[in-house]
Amino acid sequence: MDARTLLLQQWASCLDKEEWFPPLEKVLEDMTYEQALWKPVEGAHSIWELVCHLLFYEKRFLVRFLGETANEPQAENNEATFLLPTETAENWKKTKQEYANVHRELEKILAKSDQEDLYRQVPREDNPLILELKSLAMHDAYHIGQIVFLSKMQGAWTGKRSF
């Protein structure tokens, strides 16, 4: 198995293909706006904030890869990447959809990349495409675990798995 195929499998497991952990799209599928905003204690991040954080880094990488750095999302620091848009049920749906769209766009880029593209330096990034997407997938998996835990803490976890 080549590196691209391996990374494509890892990338899919973060969004829509169940592996050792549930994919984010499935975890968020029936999550309500209220559940997405819930926090177990003051100072913790909500599920929605975690999704915004994941979206920030994936979207920033996508625009950098495409060379559209003038449109890249900005944040003063890492904490600012958790900020929510206006808190409405409609914006919660939009956040989930935008995350899925950006994730799938990166998947398409990876699927179409040849060996040279995989190791091409991406503007404003320290590593080539293949290493940045590997890191993003690991970052997603880490936060998906937090999201699952938060949904279990509030009793929103359905517990339905494919195995």
N, C-alpha and C positions, 0 to 999 in steps of 0.2 A: 504494500500500500504506500502510495506517495504522500508527501507532506500535505499537499493541497486536499486530497481526499480525506485524510485524517482530520484536518482542520475544518473542512466542510461538515463532517459528522459532529464534531465538537460544537460548531457554530449552530447547527440545527438543534442540538440538544438543549441549547439555551432558550430557544424560542418555541419550537413546536414538535419536537421529537423526544418522546420520553426515553430516558436512559436511567442512570443511577439517581437522578433527581428529577422532579417534575419540571417540564418546560414552562417558562414564564407565561406564555399565552394561555395555557391551560389553567395555571394558578389564578390568573386575573380574570378569566372568562366570566364568571358570575359574581365577581366582587362588586359590591355596591360602593357608591360614592362615600357613604358613611364609614364603611369598613376600611376604605382606602385612606381615610383621614385619621383613623383611630391611632392613638399612641398609648403604650402601656404606662409610661411615666413621663413627667415633664423633662424635656431635653432629648427624648428619644426621637428617632425619625419615624414617620408614618410610611406605610406602603407606597402611597402616592409620591412622597418625597424621594423614596428609594428609586422608583421608576423614573422620576425626573432626573435624578443623578445618573442613572444608566443611560438615559436618552441623551443627556448633555455630552457625555464622552463619546458615544457612538456617532452622534451627529457631528461633533467637532472633527472626529477622525474622517468621516465621510466627506465633509466639505474640504478638508485638507487634502485628502487623496484626489479629489476631483480638481484641485487647484483653485477652489473658490474661497480662498482664505478671507476675503473681504466680508463674506457672509457667515463666518464661523461664530458659533455661540461664544459669549464672553462671560467670565466669572472672575471676581476678585481673588477668590481662593476656593479650595475644595468645598468648604461648607456652603458657599453660595450656589453650588451646583444642585443642591437639594431644594432650592426655592420653587414654590408652586406658582402656577398661573392663578388667575382669579378662581376661587374655589366654588365651582358649580359642577353639577352632575355631567353637564355637557362637556366641560373642559376635562373631566376625568376620562370620559370616553375618548376625547381627542388625544389626550396624552398616551393612552394605551395604543391607539391606532398609529400615532406618529412613531412610537417606539417600534412597533411591528414593521412599519414601512421602512424605517431607517435600517433596521436589522436585516430585512430582506434585501434592501439595496446593496448593503455590504456583502451579503451572501452571493448576490449576482456578480458582483465585481470579483470576488474570490473564485467563483465557478468559471468565469471567463478568462482568468489570469493565466498567462503562460509562465514558464519558469523565470523569465527575465522580469516580468511584472511582480511576481511574488517577492523578489529580492530588491526591487526598486525602492530607493529612499523616498519617503513621503515628506513633502514640505512641512517644516515645523515639528517633525517627529524625530525621535532618537533612533528608531528602528524601521526596517522595511515592512511592507504590507503584512507578510506572513507572521512576523513576530508581534506586530501591533494587534492583529486580529486574535492571535493566541492569547495575548494578555487581556484583551477586552472580553474574550469568552470566559477566562478564569475569573475576571472581575464580575461578570454577569452571574456566574455560578455561585460565587460568594454571596452576592446580594439576593439572589433567588432564594438561597437558604434562609436569609433573614426574613424575606417576605413570607415564606412558608411558615416560619416560626411565629411571626406576628399574626398571621391569619389563624394559626392554631390557638394562640393565646386568647384571641377574642371569640373563639368558637365558630369562625367562618370557614374553617378548613373542612372540605367535604370528605377528605380521606380516600376518595376514589382514585385508584391508580390502575394502570393498565396491567400490572402484574401483582 
